[in-house]
Amino acid sequence: MDLRSLKERLDAAPLEASRLVQEGAVLRNIANFKQLVEFVGDLPPIEPLAYRIRTSTLYQIGADAFSLDASSASQLKALADELYLTVTGLRQALASVVPPIPPETVIAAIPGQSDLASI
């Protein structure tokens, strides 16, 4: 995956309402957070972290809020924050590294077989 494709996916990620919320031992906004994990979980820099979240207790919960012991809730919240901050950080870094494409620009890829007729 090239940087431009990665940037486009991260820009489209539903970050605004997807942060996991912890109130004591209760985790809230689980459904929206899972939506974010599914949206960005297959991106190469995020895949290992998404795997850890998918195999955690958090991903087995079907409700939007769930009460756990305080230690488990804190660990899951830390994992969720790591994903959220990773997506946010990558999004900001790529915004400064990948230049925008002017609307009149056409991007073409040359096929590997030197088959110019397919262009």
C-alpha positions as CSV (number, residue, x, y, z in Angstrom):
1,M,0.0,0.0,0.0
2,D,1.4,3.4,-0.9
3,L,1.4,6.4,1.3
4,R,-1.3,8.2,-0.7
5,S,-3.7,5.3,-0.3
6,L,-2.9,5.0,3.4
7,K,-3.6,8.7,3.8
8,E,-6.9,8.5,2.0
9,R,-8.1,5.6,4.2
10,L,-7.0,7.4,7.4
11,D,-8.7,10.6,6.3
12,A,-11.9,8.7,5.8
13,A,-11.7,7.0,9.2
14,P,-14.6,7.7,11.6
15,L,-12.5,9.3,14.4
16,E,-14.9,12.0,15.7
17,A,-17.2,9.8,17.7
18,S,-15.2,6.6,18.0
19,R,-13.1,7.1,21.1
20,L,-13.7,4.6,23.8
21,V,-14.8,6.2,27.1
22,Q,-14.0,4.9,30.5
23,E,-16.1,5.9,33.6
24,G,-14.7,4.1,36.5
25,A,-14.9,0.4,35.6
26,V,-17.4,1.0,32.8
27,L,-16.4,1.2,29.2
28,R,-18.7,3.1,26.9
29,N,-19.0,3.7,23.1
30,I,-17.8,0.2,22.3
31,A,-19.8,-0.1,19.1
32,N,-18.4,3.1,17.5
33,F,-14.9,2.1,18.6
34,K,-15.2,-1.3,17.0
35,Q,-16.3,0.4,13.8
36,L,-13.0,2.3,13.8
37,V,-11.1,-0.9,14.4
38,E,-12.8,-2.5,11.4
39,F,-12.2,0.5,9.2
40,V,-8.5,0.8,9.9
41,G,-7.6,-2.7,11.2
42,D,-6.2,-4.0,7.8
43,L,-3.8,-1.1,7.3
44,P,-0.2,-2.3,7.6
45,P,1.0,0.0,10.4
46,I,-2.1,-0.7,12.5
47,E,-2.7,-4.4,11.8
48,P,-0.7,-5.7,14.9
49,L,-2.5,-3.4,17.2
50,A,-5.9,-4.1,15.7
51,Y,-5.2,-7.9,16.1
52,R,-4.5,-7.4,19.8
53,I,-7.8,-5.5,20.2
54,R,-9.8,-8.1,18.2
55,T,-8.5,-10.9,20.4
56,S,-9.2,-8.9,23.7
57,T,-12.3,-9.2,25.9
58,L,-13.4,-5.8,24.5
59,Y,-14.1,-7.3,21.1
60,Q,-16.3,-10.1,22.5
61,I,-18.7,-7.6,24.0
62,G,-22.0,-7.1,22.1
63,A,-23.2,-4.1,24.1
64,D,-22.3,-0.4,23.7
65,A,-21.3,-0.2,27.4
66,F,-19.9,-2.9,29.7
67,S,-18.7,-3.0,33.3
68,L,-15.4,-4.8,34.1
69,D,-13.1,-4.8,37.1
70,A,-11.1,-1.6,37.2
71,S,-7.8,-3.1,36.2
72,S,-9.2,-4.8,33.1
73,A,-11.1,-1.7,32.1
74,S,-7.9,0.4,32.4
75,Q,-5.9,-2.1,30.3
76,L,-8.5,-2.1,27.6
77,K,-8.9,1.6,27.6
78,A,-5.1,2.0,27.3
79,L,-5.1,-0.4,24.3
80,A,-8.0,1.6,22.7
81,D,-6.2,4.9,23.3
82,E,-3.1,3.5,21.7
83,L,-5.1,2.7,18.5
84,Y,-6.9,6.0,18.5
85,L,-3.7,8.0,19.0
86,T,-1.8,5.9,16.4
87,V,-4.5,6.6,13.8
88,T,-4.5,10.3,14.7
89,G,-0.7,10.6,14.6
90,L,-0.4,8.8,11.3
91,R,-3.2,11.0,9.8
92,Q,-1.3,14.1,10.9
93,A,2.1,12.9,9.8
94,L,0.9,11.8,6.4
95,A,-0.9,15.2,5.9
96,S,2.5,16.9,6.1
97,V,4.4,14.3,4.0
98,V,2.0,13.4,1.2
99,P,1.3,16.5,-1.0
100,P,-2.2,17.1,-2.2
101,I,-3.0,16.3,-5.8
102,P,-4.4,19.2,-7.8
103,P,-7.9,18.4,-9.3
104,E,-6.6,18.6,-12.9
105,T,-3.9,16.0,-12.3
106,V,-4.2,12.5,-13.7
107,I,-2.2,9.7,-12.1
108,A,-1.5,6.6,-14.3
109,A,0.4,3.5,-13.5
110,I,2.6,1.7,-16.0
111,P,1.8,-2.1,-16.1
112,G,4.7,-4.4,-15.2
113,Q,4.4,-6.4,-18.4
114,S,5.2,-3.4,-20.7
115,D,1.8,-3.8,-22.2
116,L,1.2,-0.2,-23.2
117,A,-2.0,-1.1,-24.9
118,S,-3.7,-1.7,-21.5
119,I,-3.1,2.0,-20.5
